[in-house]
């Protein structure tokens, strides 16, 4: 059963598309600096990715897209699943 809820959301200023390789590199950099926790600015990994990259080709966003996930690795997994579709 898919518990993902589809919502509309606009990510202003994010036109750089996130690739699998970029996501992996971003996660490694994040982990080396912050572990699986928030960064020094209080941002979650997924939140940072959504702020800096266009993860969706449209404005359709699903709940399990990594944005609100506290654990950086879990957010990485969720975002990976979104971008490989």
N, C-alpha and C positions, 0 to 999 in steps of 0.2 A: 504494500500500500504506500503510495506516495503522499507524504504529508506536506509537500511544498505548496505554498499559497502563492499565486501569481499576483504581483502588484505592479503598478506603473511607478517609475521613478526616473528622474533625469539626472545624470551626472554631468553637470556643467564643466566645460573646459577639459574634458578627458577624451581626447581623440586618438591617443596612442593605443593601438590594439595590443593586448597582452598575449604573448605566445607561451607555449609550454616551457621553452628554454628560459625565457625571461622570468617566468613565475618561479622556476626552480632556483635561478640565480638570486632573485629577490628574497626567497625564503632562506637560502643559505646565508646571505648577508644579514638578514633579520635575526636568524638564530644565533649567529656568531656574536651579535651585539646584544640581543635582548632575550635569548632563549625562546621559550614559547609564551612569553609574557608580553604585556604592552610595552611600547617604547617610552623613552623619557618624556615625550609629549603627551603620553596617555593614550596614544592610538593603538588599536588592535591591528594585527597584521592584515587581516582582510579589509578592514576599514582603510588602511593605507593603500592597499592595492586598488580598491574601488575609487579612491580619491585621485590616483595617479594614472590609471589606465581605463580604457574603454573595454570593460569585460564582456559586455553584451553588445551585439550588433544592432539591437533595437532598444527601446526603453522598457522592455519587459524584464522584470527581475523576479527571481524566486526567493523564498525565505531562506533556503539552505544554500546561499550563494557566498558564504564566508564572511559577510560584512559584520554581523553581530557575534561571531564566534570568538570566544576569549582565547582559546588555545591556538597558537599560530600554526601548528602542524595540521590540526583539524581544519582550520580555515584554508590552508594550502590544498588539502584534499578536496574540499568542497569547491573551491575556485577551479581546480584542475578539472573536475567533473563537468563544470559549466563550460569551460573554454574548449574542451575536446568535442563537444556536440556539434 
